[in-house]
Amino acid sequence: MSAPTPTLVHYHRKARELEIGYADGSRHRLSVEYLRVFSPSAEVRGHGGDTATLQVGKKDVGLADITQAGRYALKLHFDDGHDSGLYSWDYLDWLIREREANWTDYLQRLDEAGASREPLGIEIRQL
């Protein structure tokens, strides 16, 4: 698979959404929560099989930084400290195309686990 290279990457801080635009004029906005719970990192996805870790309490997560990794991916630095995993153009394309199915599946897995999108405790941030 060879996804197009984005021509625009913009973080909408208040909405907590990452906007990705392409040369054909299409633009897509993905919530940071969605990007965080579907992180391509081994910490989240596991090392194959059924080793993925269900991400809970990520409703209010934001981005601290975005960096480009070569000509093929973005590295997202989340404000909860998570910053491993590279979002390749192919992976971002898949997240865009499968957003509805992925999100429905995630909400179902949360429900089955009796877990929540809500943060688990008091949020403490360094000023």
C-alpha positions in Angstrom: 0.0 0.0 0.0 1.3 3.4 -0.8 -0.7 6.2 0.8 -0.3 9.8 -0.3 2.0 12.1 1.6 0.1 14.8 3.6 0.6 18.4 2.4 -0.9 19.8 5.6 -0.7 18.7 9.3 -2.4 21.1 11.7 -3.2 20.6 15.4 -6.4 22.2 16.6 -5.5 22.5 20.3 -9.0 23.5 21.6 -10.8 20.8 19.7 -8.0 18.3 20.4 -8.0 17.2 16.7 -5.2 16.7 14.2 -6.1 17.9 10.7 -4.4 16.1 7.8 -4.7 17.5 4.3 -3.7 16.1 0.9 -2.8 17.5 -2.5 -6.2 16.5 -3.9 -7.9 19.0 -1.5 -9.2 16.4 1.0 -8.9 17.1 4.6 -9.5 14.9 7.6 -9.7 15.6 11.3 -8.8 12.9 13.8 -9.3 13.3 17.5 -6.2 13.1 19.6 -7.9 10.5 21.8 -8.5 8.3 18.7 -4.8 8.7 17.7 -3.7 7.9 21.2 -5.8 4.7 21.7 -4.7 3.5 18.2 -1.1 4.3 18.7 1.1 2.1 16.5 3.6 1.6 19.4 4.4 -1.8 20.8 3.3 -0.5 24.2 -0.2 -0.2 22.9 -0.5 -2.7 20.1 1.6 -5.4 21.7 4.1 -7.7 20.0 1.6 -9.7 17.9 -1.3 -12.0 18.7 -3.6 -10.8 21.5 -1.1 -8.7 23.4 -2.6 -5.3 22.7 -3.3 -3.1 25.8 -6.7 -1.5 26.0 -6.2 2.2 26.5 -8.5 3.7 29.1 -9.0 7.2 30.4 -7.7 9.0 27.3 -10.7 11.3 26.6 -8.9 14.5 27.5 -5.4 13.7 26.1 -3.8 16.3 23.9 -0.6 16.8 21.9 2.5 18.3 23.4 4.4 18.2 20.1 4.5 16.8 16.5 7.7 15.9 14.7 8.2 14.5 11.2 10.1 11.2 11.0 11.9 11.2 7.7 9.6 11.4 4.7 7.3 8.6 5.7 5.8 9.3 9.2 4.9 11.6 12.1 5.9 11.1 15.7 3.2 12.4 18.0 4.1 13.4 21.5 1.1 13.2 23.7 0.7 15.2 26.9 0.2 12.1 28.9 3.9 11.2 28.2 3.3 8.7 25.5 5.6 9.3 22.5 6.6 6.0 21.1 5.3 4.8 17.8 5.5 6.3 14.3 2.4 7.2 12.4 3.4 6.3 8.8 1.4 7.7 5.9 0.0 4.3 5.3 -1.1 3.9 9.0 -2.6 7.4 9.0 -4.5 6.6 5.8 -5.8 3.4 7.4 -6.9 5.3 10.6 -8.8 7.8 8.3 -10.5 5.1 6.2 -11.4 2.8 9.1 -12.2 5.5 11.7 -15.8 4.6 12.2 -15.2 0.8 12.5 -12.2 1.3 14.7 -14.0 3.6 17.1 -17.0 1.4 17.3 -14.8 -1.6 18.1 -12.9 0.4 20.7 -16.0 1.5 22.5 -17.3 -2.1 22.5 -14.0 -3.3 24.0 -14.2 -0.6 26.7 -17.7 -1.6 27.5 -16.8 -5.3 27.7 -13.9 -4.4 30.1 -16.1 -2.2 32.3 -13.7 0.6 31.5 -14.1 4.3 30.6 -12.8 7.0 28.3 -12.8 9.3 31.3 -9.5 10.0 33.1 -9.1 7.9 36.2 -8.0 10.5 38.7 -7.0 14.1 39.2 -5.1 15.5 36.2 -1.8 17.1 37.3 0.1 19.2 34.8 3.4 21.0 35.2 3.1 24.7 34.5 
